[in-house]
Amino acid sequence: MIDRAPRRPVYRSLGFHVVLCGASLIMLYPLLWMFASSVKPNAEIFESASLWPAHWNFTAYPRGWNGLQVSFGRFFWNSMVISVLSVCGNVLSCSLAAYAVSRLKFPGRNTCFALMLGTLMIPYQVTLVPQYILFLNLDWVNTWLPLVVPKFMAVDAFFIFLLTQFFRGLPRELDEAAVMDGCSPWRIYWNIILPLSVPALATAAIFTFIFTWDDFFGPLIYLSDIENFTVQLGLRGFLDSAGQSDWGAMFAMAVLTLLPVLALFLFFQRLLIEGIATTGIKR
C-alpha cells in the first residue's frame, strides 16, 4: 500500500486563497489609486478615494510629458543611460571582487572581506560630505559621473557579498581542471565562473537597475541642470510649494515611470527568483 499525504480540505484552500487575494488588493491599492488619479481632473483627485473616476480625462499624460521646460522623454533617457551604465559597472566590478574573494588565495583575503562587510553598516549620510567634496574638486558635480563612475569600482558591498556566496557554491574542481588545461585566473573567471552564474548576475543587475532608477537623493545632490535630471527629479518639478501643483500630470508621469521597472521584473522574473533561491546554498 502506498501512503498518501492527507489532502487539505477544499474550504481551507479556498479561504487561504481568498486571504491572499485580499492582501494583494490591499498592497496594490496605492498603485491603482495612482493610475486612477492620473485620469481624473485635478479637482477630483483628493475629493474621492474611489478607484473608478467619475470623469475619465487622459489630458494629464500629454500635459505631463510636455509640461516642464524639458520634455519628460529627456528625463527617461537620462535615467535609462545612468541605470544601464550602473548595471554594467556593478555587475563587472562586483563580480570581479567576488571572484577574487571566493576563488583566489592571497594574503589578507579574509580581512579584506570582513572590512568590505563592515561597510554595509556605515550609513550613506556619513560618507556623503566627503564624497561630495571629492567630486567637487574633480569638477564632476552637475554631471552623471558621480552617479556612474563609483559603480565601476565595486562600491556596493551587498552585491559583492551576494555574488561571493554564489561563487563559493560552485565546485572548485572546475578551477583545478581549468588550471590543468592552462587557463589563467582571468579565463577561469570569464569562461567558467560567469556562464555558470547567470542567475546571480541577473539578480544583481535587476536590483541595481531598480535601485538606480528609483534613486532620488543621489541625483538631487549632484545634479542642478534640468537637462541632466532623472525621472525622479522630473516628478518633483510638478510640485510647487509656492504656487499651484499639477497633481494629475505628476501621477500620469509616475505611472509611466513605473513601466520600465515592471517590464524588467516580468521579463526576468524567473532568473530573479532562481538567483535569490540559489545564492548562498551549498550545492
MARDOGU-200185 format. One line per field, with one value per residue: residue in one letter; x, y, z of N, C-alpha, C in turn; residue number from 1. Coordinates in steps of 0.001 Angstrom, whole numbers. Last residue first. Example, Ala and Ser with C-alpha at 12.3 -4.5 7.8 and 13.67 -1.06 7.14 Angstrom:
BEGIN
aa <- S;A .
nx <- 12850;13190 .
ny <- -2250;-5690 .
nz <- 7080;7800 .
cax <- 13670;12300 .
cay <- -1060;-4500 .
caz <- 7140;7800 .
cx <- 12900;13200 .
cy <- 30;-3300 .
cz <- 7870;7800 .
i <- 2;1 .
# end
This chain:
BEGIN
aa <- R;K;I;G;T;T;A;I;G;E;I;L;L;R;Q;F;F;L;F;L;A;L;V;P;L;L;T;L;V;A;M;A;F;M;A;G;W;D;S;Q;G;A;S;D;L;F;G;R;L;G;L;Q;V;T;F;N;E;I;D;S;L;Y;I;L;P;G;F;F;D;D;W;T;F;I;F;T;F;I;A;A;T;A;L;A;P;V;S;L;P;L;I;I;N;W;Y;I;R;W;P;S;C;G;D;M;V;A;A;E;D;L;E;R;P;L;G;R;F;F;Q;T;L;L;F;I;F;F;A;D;V;A;M;F;K;P;V;V;L;P;L;W;T;N;V;W;D;L;N;L;F;L;I;Y;Q;P;V;L;T;V;Q;Y;P;I;M;L;T;G;L;M;L;A;F;C;T;N;R;G;P;F;K;L;R;S;V;A;Y;A;A;L;S;C;S;L;V;N;G;C;V;S;L;V;S;I;V;M;S;N;W;F;F;R;G;F;S;V;Q;L;G;N;W;G;R;P;Y;A;T;F;N;W;H;A;P;W;L;S;A;S;E;F;I;E;A;N;P;K;V;S;S;A;F;M;W;L;L;P;Y;L;M;I;L;S;A;G;C;L;V;V;H;F;G;L;S;R;Y;V;P;R;R;P;A;R;D;I;M .
nx <- 25968;24836;23430;23950;21400;19056;17015;17910;17995;15316;14118;15427;14755;11946;11710;12286;9883;8901;10934;10844;8257;8521;10439;9076;6661;6909;6672;3989;3085;4267;2884;402;1038;1672;-749;-2293;-1062;574;274;748;3222;5109;5607;4842;5528;6717;9336;9448;9759;12470;13722;13064;14225;17005;18526;20026;18583;18578;21351;22080;23045;23757;21459;19580;20827;20623;17830;16545;16404;15162;17284;18916;17338;16878;19504;20250;18422;19312;21991;21740;20280;22114;24084;22640;22099;24815;27041;28303;29591;31521;33299;34314;35319;36168;37609;39440;40755;42014;43735;44289;44479;45614;44394;44730;42878;40499;40525;40349;37840;36202;36526;34986;31608;30013;29597;31044;29414;27393;28788;29621;27246;26607;28852;28599;26164;26894;28807;29439;31731;33308;33750;31717;30189;31481;30487;27743;27373;29439;28818;26883;27214;27220;30627;33198;35589;37011;35931;33455;34119;35028;32726;31061;32413;32183;29242;28569;29181;26898;24713;24788;26191;27795;27451;28868;31500;31943;32442;35057;36335;36090;37632;40145;40543;40656;43031;45638;47223;45099;43444;40204;37457;36341;37665;37610;34846;34067;35369;34022;31417;31683;32355;30110;27817;28351;28573;26035;24369;25202;24411;21620;21137;21930;20136;17643;17723;17838;15408;13562;14110;13246;10534;9589;11200;11717;10055;6969;4967;4942;3924;1697;24;-298;-1582;-3861;-5904;-7718;-10302;-13454;-15151;-15066;-12880;-12578;-11605;-12225;-11783;-12233;-10820;-8401;-9211;-10854;-9366;-7950;-9709;-8056;-6038;-4422;-5934;-5687;-2964;-3131;-4801;-3110;-1110;-2555;-3537;-1862;-2264;-4945;-4766;-3298;-5106;-7059;-5594;-5137;-7770;-8430;-6668;-7716;-10287;-9589;-8332;-10537;-12343;-11085;-8546;-5651;-5135;-2445;-332;-479;1350;467;836 .
ny <- 23610;25765;28860;31457;31600;30375;32265;34425;33206;32507;35017;36085;34360;34851;37579;39127;40283;41517;43381;45046;46083;47575;49439;50787;51782;53865;56116;56197;56972;59478;60870;60965;62339;64848;65582;65827;67905;70539;73131;76580;77841;77069;74425;72473;69697;68892;68257;65696;64305;64842;63323;60854;60869;63232;66061;67502;69751;71154;71028;69734;66831;65867;65591;64345;61902;60785;60709;58946;55990;54252;53414;52155;50011;48696;48004;46364;44275;43262;42530;40576;38683;38073;36850;34581;33313;32970;31502;30130;32176;33012;30752;30297;32494;34382;32974;31631;33787;34830;32738;30742;27322;24821;22597;22887;24925;23504;21763;23650;24818;22572;21915;23586;24177;27016;28403;30691;32205;32962;34563;36581;37810;38995;40614;42385;43547;44936;46805;48677;49446;48778;50666;51360;53004;55502;56499;57338;59585;61319;61688;63326;66619;68256;67619;67213;68374;67320;68713;67441;64876;65477;66550;64288;62525;63884;63848;61033;59227;59321;58628;55864;54210;51170;48486;47727;47738;45163;43764;44723;43594;40892;40840;41510;39267;37198;37982;38245;36855;34781;32811;32994;32733;34836;37215;37277;37243;39684;41439;40723;41405;44162;44968;43999;44968;47756;48545;47813;49361;51940;52076;51902;54239;56312;55853;56172;58808;60147;59307;60448;63134;63364;62950;65279;68174;71000;72553;70612;69328;67169;65152;66303;66552;63926;63109;64581;63879;61918;61420;60405;61040;59409;56592;54242;54100;56686;58702;62120;64473;64446;64600;66530;68608;67451;64665;61459;59871;59624;58323;55713;55326;55553;53418;51320;51741;51381;48627;46477;45661;44904;42817;40989;40389;39084;36868;35615;35009;33245;31163;30205;29402;27269;25542;25024;23804;21415;20121;18552;15076;13306;11419;7904;5043;2237;-1195 .
nz <- -3015;-599;-1180;-1914;-4226;-5060;-4846;-6331;-8893;-9290;-9334;-11622;-13682;-13723;-14333;-16504;-17322;-14985;-14355;-16596;-16386;-14005;-14790;-16916;-15498;-13712;-15269;-15861;-13302;-13116;-15041;-13664;-11338;-12516;-13675;-11313;-9886;-10180;-7770;-7661;-5445;-3637;-4101;-6664;-8584;-10873;-10266;-9330;-11689;-12200;-10293;-11434;-13948;-13754;-15422;-17187;-17699;-15337;-13238;-10946;-9225;-6686;-5062;-6690;-7359;-4611;-3998;-5729;-7530;-9225;-10841;-8943;-8066;-10553;-11330;-9175;-9458;-11944;-11431;-9426;-10936;-12936;-11390;-10546;-13081;-14177;-13540;-15500;-16936;-14862;-14623;-17314;-18683;-16733;-14738;-16326;-17459;-15148;-14337;-17359;-18260;-18665;-17786;-15086;-14671;-15070;-12899;-10838;-11322;-10927;-8295;-6834;-7709;-6246;-3928;-4179;-5835;-3984;-2205;-3966;-4669;-2156;-1667;-3798;-3167;-817;-1461;-3996;-5270;-7631;-9545;-11157;-9574;-9618;-12199;-11798;-10297;-10943;-13801;-14778;-13266;-11092;-10301;-11068;-10294;-8272;-6174;-6119;-5367;-2718;-1570;-1705;-5;2488;2651;2720;4634;6215;4683;4542;7411;7531;7269;5073;5773;6688;4368;3980;6159;5420;3096;4114;5747;3907;2527;3382;537;-1514;-3755;-5335;-4864;-3335;-3938;-6748;-7210;-6118;-7874;-10253;-9573;-9250;-11893;-13487;-12170;-12059;-14776;-15800;-14112;-14771;-17440;-17012;-15478;-17194;-19346;-18041;-17144;-19661;-20833;-19065;-19463;-22096;-21842;-20836;-22168;-20085;-18569;-18539;-20014;-21689;-20074;-18842;-21040;-21909;-19337;-18789;-20448;-19946;-17889;-16914;-14065;-11868;-11736;-9365;-6884;-4494;-2777;-3671;-3690;-4887;-7651;-8702;-9677;-11782;-13239;-13644;-14393;-12199;-10336;-11227;-10610;-7803;-7187;-7887;-5956;-3515;-3889;-3662;-1044;-1183;-3007;-1478;558;-1017;-1892;579;1333;-728;-250;2197;1438;-265;1543;3179;1487;852;3063;1803;2068;3526;1390;1234;1000;-772;0 .
cax <- 25480;25944;23132;24285;22522;20280;16842;17712;19201;16345;13742;15486;16155;12470;11233;13391;10688;8109;10607;12078;8615;7561;10729;10341;6596;6881;7978;4929;2643;4670;4287;491;610;2682;414;-2663;-1041;-189;887;-215;2152;4705;5153;5275;5075;5282;9077;9391;8472;11441;13778;12646;12763;16424;17652;20623;18889;17387;20868;21370;22557;24814;22675;19234;20670;21877;18752;16188;17212;14347;16123;19385;17855;15752;18667;20996;18358;17933;21673;22477;19724;20842;24398;23126;21017;23831;26486;27586;28479;30411;32511;33729;34786;35363;36520;38539;39965;41064;42592;44693;43690;46391;44307;45469;44309;40859;40564;41516;39045;36188;37139;36352;32669;30436;28829;31549;30653;27076;28100;30608;27953;25665;28522;29816;26242;25805;29231;28219;31421;32842;34806;32789;29671;31675;31869;28100;26356;29342;29978;26480;27385;26312;29285;32214;34723;37233;37318;33515;33581;35896;33928;30695;32255;33498;30008;28035;30181;28205;24853;25181;25094;28055;26868;27405;30981;31757;31148;34026;36233;35452;36215;39511;40471;39551;41751;44666;47321;46112;44099;41650;38161;35812;37474;38889;35685;33564;35725;35474;31725;31322;33278;31510;27957;28165;29674;27270;24248;25372;25830;22318;20820;22576;21587;17984;17627;18889;16687;13588;14368;14652;11334;9816;10287;12290;10928;8118;4591;5484;5074;2875;377;449;-398;-2715;-5087;-6339;-9626;-12166;-14929;-16375;-13102;-13265;-10693;-12703;-10789;-12771;-12187;-8414;-8217;-11485;-10313;-7246;-9410;-9084;-7086;-3821;-5747;-6997;-3405;-2290;-5271;-4363;-784;-1900;-4439;-1946;-936;-4547;-5506;-2732;-3851;-7381;-6110;-4014;-6956;-9199;-6502;-6329;-10119;-10323;-7570;-9342;-12717;-11272;-9953;-6203;-5432;-3837;-487;-724;821;1217;0 .
cay <- 22568;24902;27451;31057;32317;29568;30965;34607;33759;31463;34066;36758;34473;33502;37068;38402;39558;40489;42301;44329;45245;46476;48524;50060;50776;52500;55822;55861;55700;58438;60569;60367;60939;64119;65346;64882;66542;69776;71881;75501;78073;78477;74799;73852;70178;69173;69525;66762;64243;65399;64779;61158;60894;61902;65468;66274;68886;70381;71435;71009;67408;66131;66190;65621;62956;60993;61517;60369;56850;54854;54077;53352;50971;49232;48848;47594;45124;43745;43516;41809;39254;38700;38089;35545;33739;33859;32397;29334;31433;33865;31260;29241;31378;34798;33896;30866;32923;35638;33144;31744;28555;26018;22851;21809;25210;24581;21214;22781;25638;23265;21026;24029;23191;26319;27179;29678;31649;32094;33375;35737;37031;38099;39521;41577;42703;43959;45593;48108;50125;47782;50470;50587;51661;54608;56035;56184;58547;60828;60914;61975;65663;68599;67996;66259;69095;66720;69013;68870;65079;64832;67382;65500;62197;63658;65096;61944;59435;59545;60035;56635;54908;52609;49101;47645;48951;46228;43568;45013;45055;41379;40504;42386;40609;37227;37832;39245;37291;35832;32792;33179;31683;33479;36825;37326;36153;38449;41436;40581;40009;43343;45200;43699;43537;46969;48731;47268;47901;51455;52159;50869;52915;56154;55799;54903;57720;60304;58970;58999;62541;63630;61936;64205;67055;69944;73224;71270;70407;68417;64854;65985;67743;64873;62454;64732;65032;61494;62534;59955;61593;59848;58038;54428;53716;55648;57620;60765;64508;64300;63637;65297;68902;67808;66095;62299;60093;60189;59769;56357;55294;56479;54775;51509;51826;52669;49781;47121;46130;45974;44025;41524;41065;40315;37830;36091;35896;34484;31966;30658;30502;28419;26093;25649;25099;22423;20364;19690;16238;13759;12527;9195;6045;3492;0 .
caz <- -3908;-982;-937;-556;-3649;-5076;-4211;-4895;-8290;-9246;-8299;-10324;-13284;-13468;-13049;-15876;-18296;-15662;-13421;-16257;-17534;-14087;-13679;-17147;-16563;-13177;-14664;-16930;-13898;-12173;-15309;-15000;-11236;-11750;-14533;-12348;-9360;-11167;-8196;-7864;-6404;-3616;-2750;-6414;-7280;-10960;-10930;-8330;-10999;-13067;-10152;-10067;-13853;-13939;-14410;-16670;-18839;-15662;-14566;-10801;-10476;-7660;-4523;-6059;-8372;-5327;-3197;-5740;-6662;-8179;-11458;-9645;-7091;-9771;-12189;-9462;-8267;-11776;-12465;-9147;-9707;-13296;-12093;-9553;-12174;-14807;-12511;-14504;-17563;-15296;-13495;-16478;-19459;-17891;-14378;-15452;-18327;-15908;-13483;-16376;-18148;-18980;-19231;-15752;-14491;-15998;-14251;-10934;-11381;-12215;-9283;-7088;-7397;-7461;-4120;-3259;-6376;-5125;-1708;-3285;-5682;-2834;-759;-3671;-4359;-801;-754;-3404;-4015;-6652;-8546;-11789;-9841;-8458;-12029;-12635;-10196;-9553;-13346;-14402;-14362;-12188;-9857;-11558;-11231;-9582;-6550;-6410;-6712;-3703;-1677;-2448;-1417;1864;2569;1701;3577;6831;5042;3360;6716;7506;8468;4987;5137;7667;5018;2996;6065;6651;3022;3125;6340;4873;1828;3819;1936;-1385;-2453;-5325;-5607;-3184;-2544;-6033;-7700;-5522;-6460;-10154;-9865;-8089;-10787;-13804;-12452;-10845;-13841;-16387;-14152;-13401;-17111;-17798;-14944;-15894;-19555;-18696;-16171;-18659;-21460;-19268;-18148;-21770;-22522;-19885;-22333;-20915;-19525;-17930;-19120;-22226;-20932;-18041;-20275;-22760;-19904;-17891;-20852;-20220;-18539;-17434;-15403;-12336;-11903;-10656;-7954;-5394;-2762;-3568;-3186;-3438;-7179;-8232;-8604;-10544;-13163;-13027;-15395;-13412;-10168;-11300;-12006;-8562;-6911;-8628;-7383;-3834;-3864;-4971;-1432;-261;-3373;-2716;891;-301;-2879;-228;2174;-562;-1455;2115;2379;-787;414;3741;2059;-185;2699;2535;1255;3615;2332;590;1915;-840;0 .
cx <- 26590;25415;24302;23999;22733;21462;18152;17650;19078;17615;14800;15183;16287;13918;11837;12997;11749;8958;9848;11785;9871;7905;9799;10670;7933;6980;8041;6300;3603;4257;4824;1935;706;2317;1489;-1491;-1372;-136;-32;491;1192;3545;4663;4715;5675;4723;7604;9048;8339;10068;12747;12691;12298;14906;17235;19726;19446;17623;19696;20820;21775;24337;23600;20481;20330;21766;20049;17265;16805;15113;15298;18224;18274;16238;17543;20171;19123;17831;20278;22132;20406;20183;23125;23468;21466;22692;25440;26846;27669;29294;31306;32796;34088;34647;35589;37335;39021;40171;41552;43509;44274;45629;45022;45436;45151;42340;40974;41643;40288;37442;37152;37070;34054;31581;29195;30799;31210;28332;27751;29963;29008;26381;27598;29543;27519;25904;28141;28553;30188;32574;34355;33930;30730;31165;32049;29479;26772;28335;29880;27612;26919;26629;28501;30792;33711;36412;37664;34919;33596;35407;34883;31911;31929;33404;31411;28896;29742;29256;26226;25443;25617;26908;27111;26734;29464;31215;30877;32640;35157;35298;35466;38010;39782;39406;40583;43309;46292;46128;45198;42182;39677;36676;37114;38742;37026;34399;35267;35914;33225;31598;32964;32407;29415;28391;29554;28426;25533;25277;26099;23813;21572;22345;22304;19489;18031;18888;17830;14937;14426;15014;12818;10579;10618;11266;11534;8971;5742;5268;5747;4106;1609;847;348;-1451;-3876;-5437;-8137;-11540;-13517;-16278;-14522;-13577;-11319;-11676;-11187;-11634;-12754;-9812;-8346;-10515;-10913;-8206;-8766;-8732;-8266;-4854;-5159;-6862;-4753;-2705;-4445;-4913;-2035;-1552;-3721;-2790;-967;-3192;-5145;-3442;-3198;-6142;-6466;-4462;-5792;-8411;-7292;-6119;-8712;-10156;-8255;-8488;-11520;-11562;-10085;-7650;-6057;-4050;-1939;-930;688;548;882 .
cy <- 21556;23758;26605;29619;31882;30284;30185;33256;33946;31974;32974;35794;35116;33553;35704;37831;38671;39643;41178;43157;44435;45533;47320;49065;50080;51434;54405;55490;55268;57057;59518;59987;60236;62650;64557;64549;65518;68306;71157;74279;76905;78767;76241;74276;71545;69712;69873;68103;65354;65378;65447;62657;61259;61995;64047;65541;67544;69453;70542;71522;68685;66832;66676;66342;64320;62045;61810;61220;58308;55832;54818;54126;52270;50294;49487;48539;46430;44677;44106;42898;40565;39337;38826;36877;34779;34245;33342;30195;30599;33085;32063;29815;30310;33627;34128;31722;32050;34767;33977;32073;29471;27316;24132;21973;24143;24930;22280;22182;24767;24109;21664;23111;23729;25364;26411;28362;30550;31439;32419;34450;36129;37209;38508;40383;41863;43007;44530;46767;49547;48405;49566;50302;50770;53187;55159;55628;57260;59698;60465;61178;64300;67804;68555;66626;68143;67401;68423;69269;66561;65087;66805;66412;63443;63313;64874;63188;60463;59878;60348;58097;55749;53304;50601;48345;48914;47499;44661;44844;45467;42895;41004;42120;41584;38591;37935;39122;38383;36294;33848;33176;31810;32399;35350;36831;36117;37244;40146;40533;39759;41865;44316;43825;43182;45482;47862;47384;47278;49940;51650;50886;51818;54758;55577;54780;56390;59158;59069;58572;61022;63018;62120;63038;65948;68826;72235;71937;71141;69599;66135;65759;67494;66132;63367;64124;65219;62656;62167;61084;61186;60418;58340;55914;53898;55375;56483;59767;63123;64387;63395;64342;67647;68035;66422;63770;60853;60458;60410;57871;55979;56504;55797;52911;52051;52829;51104;48386;46875;46550;45190;42801;41674;41096;39157;37119;36471;35491;33269;31553;31086;29623;27326;26250;25800;23784;21532;19898;17334;15046;12975;10259;7374;4505;1261 .
cz <- -4177;-1814;-1453;-239;-2207;-4434;-4109;-4189;-6803;-8585;-8160;-9195;-11913;-13003;-12722;-14519;-17637;-16605;-14119;-15335;-17252;-15235;-13719;-16047;-16826;-14267;-14123;-16373;-14996;-12679;-14336;-15325;-12597;-11636;-13800;-13258;-10431;-10768;-9171;-8422;-6467;-4553;-2702;-5064;-7023;-9639;-11047;-8966;-9960;-12428;-11049;-9791;-12445;-13759;-14787;-15681;-18391;-16853;-14960;-12127;-10197;-8930;-5633;-5565;-7784;-6413;-3947;-5080;-6834;-7292;-10409;-10247;-7780;-8786;-11382;-10315;-8481;-10577;-12259;-10158;-9366;-12078;-12506;-10206;-11152;-13856;-13073;-13484;-16578;-15997;-13967;-15422;-18624;-18564;-15565;-15079;-17503;-16795;-14226;-15477;-17077;-18898;-19643;-17272;-15181;-15886;-15260;-12328;-11577;-12387;-10674;-8064;-7750;-7134;-5371;-3398;-5475;-5676;-2847;-2791;-5056;-3844;-1436;-2771;-4366;-1986;-756;-2759;-3319;-5285;-7408;-10815;-10484;-8682;-10786;-12304;-10894;-9373;-11885;-13759;-13864;-13448;-11045;-11163;-11880;-10674;-7910;-6846;-7103;-5122;-2717;-2618;-2228;375;2000;1538;2545;5779;5647;3712;5560;6774;8530;6165;4981;7062;6055;3606;5069;6635;4259;3046;5395;5530;2802;3161;2248;62;-2445;-3897;-5574;-3820;-2407;-4595;-6965;-5962;-5778;-8694;-9815;-8336;-9582;-12578;-12708;-11096;-12613;-15408;-14691;-13336;-15695;-17500;-15685;-15336;-18231;-18892;-16788;-17661;-20452;-19854;-18242;-20416;-22279;-20522;-21337;-21019;-20521;-19000;-18482;-21283;-21436;-18896;-19413;-22014;-20882;-18485;-19960;-20622;-18702;-18239;-15845;-13747;-12379;-10828;-9335;-6490;-3689;-3601;-2954;-2841;-5682;-7540;-7992;-9385;-11818;-13207;-14801;-14502;-11413;-11186;-12155;-10030;-7689;-8410;-8230;-5304;-4135;-4962;-2763;-650;-2470;-3148;-340;76;-2215;-1262;1372;268;-1383;903;2337;133;-163;2638;2674;429;1726;2103;2105;2831;2356;1655;1175;72;0 .
i <- 283;282;281;280;279;278;277;276;275;274;273;272;271;270;269;268;267;266;265;264;263;262;261;260;259;258;257;256;255;254;253;252;251;250;249;248;247;246;245;244;243;242;241;240;239;238;237;236;235;234;233;232;231;230;229;228;227;226;225;224;223;222;221;220;219;218;217;216;215;214;213;212;211;210;209;208;207;206;205;204;203;202;201;200;199;198;197;196;195;194;193;192;191;190;189;188;187;186;185;184;183;182;181;180;179;178;177;176;175;174;173;172;171;170;169;168;167;166;165;164;163;162;161;160;159;158;157;156;155;154;153;152;151;150;149;148;147;146;145;144;143;142;141;140;139;138;137;136;135;134;133;132;131;130;129;128;127;126;125;124;123;122;121;120;119;118;117;116;115;114;113;112;111;110;109;108;107;106;105;104;103;102;101;100;99;98;97;96;95;94;93;92;91;90;89;88;87;86;85;84;83;82;81;80;79;78;77;76;75;74;73;72;71;70;69;68;67;66;65;64;63;62;61;60;59;58;57;56;55;54;53;52;51;50;49;48;47;46;45;44;43;42;41;40;39;38;37;36;35;34;33;32;31;30;29;28;27;26;25;24;23;22;21;20;19;18;17;16;15;14;13;12;11;10;9;8;7;6;5;4;3;2;1 .
# end
